[in-house]
Amino acid sequence: MFMAEGERGGVTVSGRGLAAWQVRRVMIHMSNRLEEGISLAEASAEVGLSPAYFCTAFRLATGRTPFAAFSALRIERARQLLTDPTVSITDVSLAVGFQTPSAFANTFRRLTGMTPSQFRKFQAVDPSLRAAVYTGGPGVRDERAAI
């Protein structure tokens, strides 16, 4: 039941992953659903592909899984929200769709190399000093420029 390249229900797909427009469309859809979340079936339906094919094609196109991309979007939005000291860290975690503050803190630390509290304190430091101070943690991938 496989179709030839480019014949997938009118959607052009190459053997190297999703087309740029498909990645953009899915990322925009993910961005609009940070608080409530998104299923793999919903993300794949956005570009008219099966969940299994979509997952592989997305990874080939972006270098990460849809879940990792969605987590990075959530954490990027959390970084923006954490710059406002009047918003509690718990409220930030709920605003970006985490069920518990601890799950948020663990994901935030894994992707940034610091806890949300440390990040908030770090933002209070003079911007000219931040670049010299940030080194990330051991095994921390820099997700800032990835999306």
RODO-2510 file (C-alpha; in nm, 4 decimals, decimal comma):
residues 147
     n   res          X          Y          Z
     1     m     0,0000     0,0000     0,0000
     2     f     0,2936     0,2327    -0,0367
     3     m     0,2729     0,5069    -0,2939
     4     a     0,5594     0,6324    -0,5000
     5     e     0,7452     0,9392    -0,3854
     6     g     0,5311     1,2493    -0,4264
     7     e     0,2023     1,0544    -0,4531
     8     r     0,0992     1,0557    -0,0888
     9     g    -0,2544     1,1940    -0,1082
    10     g    -0,1485     1,5022    -0,3016
    11     v     0,1211     1,5831    -0,0458
    12     t     0,4740     1,6003    -0,1779
    13     v     0,7123     1,4065     0,0407
    14     s     1,0714     1,3214    -0,0386
    15     g     1,2729     1,0300     0,0904
    16     r     1,4610     1,2761     0,3110
    17     g     1,1795     1,3803     0,5371
    18     l     0,9129     1,6454     0,5356
    19     a     0,9141     1,9414     0,3016
    20     a     0,9956     2,2781     0,4597
    21     w     0,6336     2,3910     0,4374
    22     q     0,5213     2,0769     0,6194
    23     v     0,7686     2,1338     0,9023
    24     r     0,6567     2,4984     0,9297
    25     r     0,2902     2,4005     0,9336
    26     v     0,3381     2,1395     1,2058
    27     m     0,5587     2,3709     1,4149
    28     i     0,2998     2,6500     1,3947
    29     h     0,0270     2,4052     1,4941
    30     m     0,2415     2,2843     1,7861
    31     s     0,3085     2,6450     1,8913
    32     n    -0,0628     2,7124     1,9021
    33     r    -0,1217     2,4094     2,1244
    34     l     0,1490     2,4486     2,3917
    35     e    -0,0927     2,4598     2,6824
    36     e    -0,3170     2,1680     2,5942
    37     g    -0,0708     1,9495     2,4092
    38     i    -0,0910     1,7687     2,0782
    39     s    -0,1005     1,4022     1,9865
    40     l     0,1167     1,2396     1,7243
    41     a    -0,2013     1,1545     1,5304
    42     e    -0,3083     1,5197     1,5327
    43     a     0,0348     1,6461     1,4243
    44     s     0,0559     1,3925     1,1426
    45     a    -0,2981     1,4723     1,0263
    46     e    -0,1921     1,8365     0,9939
    47     v     0,0193     1,7360     0,6926
    48     g    -0,1862     1,4371     0,5797
    49     l     0,0522     1,1567     0,6770
    50     s     0,0248     0,8455     0,8892
    51     p     0,1658     0,8861     1,2430
    52     a     0,4455     0,6327     1,1852
    53     y     0,5565     0,7856     0,8559
    54     f     0,5243     1,1373     0,9939
    55     c     0,7419     1,0586     1,2952
    56     t     1,0235     0,9241     1,0775
    57     a     0,9921     1,2013     0,8168
    58     f     0,9850     1,4716     1,0857
    59     r     1,2991     1,3322     1,2473
    60     l     1,4773     1,3161     0,9109
    61     a     1,3786     1,6750     0,8310
    62     t     1,4541     1,8309     1,1697
    63     g     1,6996     1,5999     1,3423
    64     r     1,4657     1,5410     1,6347
    65     t     1,1434     1,3671     1,7173
    66     p     0,8114     1,5535     1,7168
    67     f     0,8006     1,5161     2,0964
    68     a     1,1469     1,6727     2,1338
    69     a     1,0498     1,9609     1,9061
    70     f     0,7280     2,0162     2,1016
    71     s     0,9195     2,0122     2,4319
    72     a     1,1674     2,2669     2,2943
    73     l     0,8789     2,4948     2,1897
    74     r     0,7278     2,4676     2,5371
    75     i     1,0574     2,5513     2,7055
    76     e     1,1223     2,8445     2,4705
    77     r     0,7819     2,9894     2,5629
    78     a     0,8563     2,9225     2,9298
    79     r     1,1819     3,1204     2,8977
    80     q     0,9815     3,4157     2,7708
    81     l     0,7302     3,3886     3,0557
    82     l     1,0031     3,3505     3,3199
    83     t     1,1389     3,6954     3,2369
    84     d     0,8328     3,8378     3,4169
    85     p     0,9088     3,8028     3,7890
    86     t     0,5426     3,8561     3,8811
    87     v     0,4437     3,5231     3,7211
    88     s     0,5086     3,2237     3,9461
    89     i     0,7074     2,9286     3,8178
    90     t     0,4047     2,7071     3,8823
    91     d     0,1901     2,9345     3,6649
    92     v     0,4550     2,9248     3,3920
    93     s     0,4635     2,5439     3,4028
    94     l     0,0845     2,5261     3,3669
    95     a     0,0823     2,7907     3,0914
    96     v     0,3118     2,5784     2,8765
    97     g     0,1179     2,2581     2,9356
    98     f     0,3064     2,0675     3,2047
    99     q     0,0926     1,8732     3,4508
   100     t     0,3277     1,9315     3,7442
   101     p     0,5940     2,1883     3,8289
   102     s     0,8453     1,9061     3,8855
   103     a     0,7946     1,7688     3,5336
   104     f     0,8422     2,1221     3,4027
   105     a     1,1568     2,1766     3,6096
   106     n     1,3072     1,8449     3,4956
   107     t     1,2424     1,9169     3,1281
   108     f     1,3596     2,2769     3,1625
   109     r     1,6841     2,1657     3,3298
   110     r     1,7436     1,8934     3,0721
   111     l     1,7077     2,1371     2,7814
   112     t     1,8725     2,4476     2,9279
   113     g     2,1198     2,3199     3,1853
   114     m     1,9563     2,5134     3,4685
   115     t     1,6382     2,5074     3,6708
   116     p     1,3616     2,7625     3,6075
   117     s     1,4610     2,9430     3,9303
   118     q     1,8247     2,9576     3,8228
   119     f     1,7184     3,0824     3,4801
   120     r     1,5096     3,3586     3,6365
   121     k     1,8033     3,4675     3,8549
   122     f     2,0331     3,4447     3,5540
   123     q     1,8038     3,6828     3,3634
   124     a     1,8518     3,9411     3,6380
   125     v     2,2267     3,9449     3,5691
   126     d     2,3659     4,2218     3,3475
   127     p     2,3177     4,1055     2,9845
   128     s     2,6814     4,1726     2,9000
   129     l     2,7838     3,9228     3,1695
   130     r     2,5322     3,6508     3,0758
   131     a     2,7166     3,5385     2,7612
   132     a     3,0402     3,4987     2,9561
   133     v     2,8707     3,3107     3,2394
   134     y     2,6527     3,0628     3,0458
   135     t     2,8292     2,7389     2,9714
   136     g     2,5394     2,4982     2,9914
   137     g     2,5652     2,1784     3,1870
   138     p     2,7283     1,8485     3,1155
   139     g     2,5580     1,6833     2,8235
   140     v     2,3293     1,9829     2,7665
   141     r     2,2275     2,0430     2,4079
   142     d     2,1770     2,4034     2,3058
   143     e     1,8154     2,4087     2,1872
   144     r     1,7993     2,7889     2,1511
   145     a     1,8743     2,8074     1,7797
   146     a     1,7237     2,4733     1,6860
   147     i     1,3738     2,5921     1,6024
***
